[in-house]
């Protein structure tokens, strides 16, 4: 984090510049990042891998899926962007 912006580094070398409002650490090769009110997952080169437009919150990937929340409902999202509602 620098000047209130999030980015990613490998040791001391910046690999993705700090341009995000928030972010999570990389898990399973992807990191969740927030720009304004829009969540996305980026790869280790900083390329957007999954757009999470319309979701209010996301969690990092675990066992091939990430959990995302929209309008109080939870969803599992896989690396291809397929979404399924989770029953709680």
Secondary structure as UniProt FT lines:
FT   TURN            3..4
FT   STRAND          5..10
FT   TURN            11..12
FT   STRAND          13..20
FT   STRAND          22..23
FT   TURN            28..29
FT   STRAND          30..35
FT   TURN            36..37
FT   STRAND          38..42
FT   TURN            44..45
FT   STRAND          48..52
FT   TURN            53..54
FT   STRAND          57..58
FT   TURN            63..64
FT   STRAND          65..70
FT   TURN            71..72
FT   STRAND          73..78
FT   TURN            79..80
FT   STRAND          83..85
//
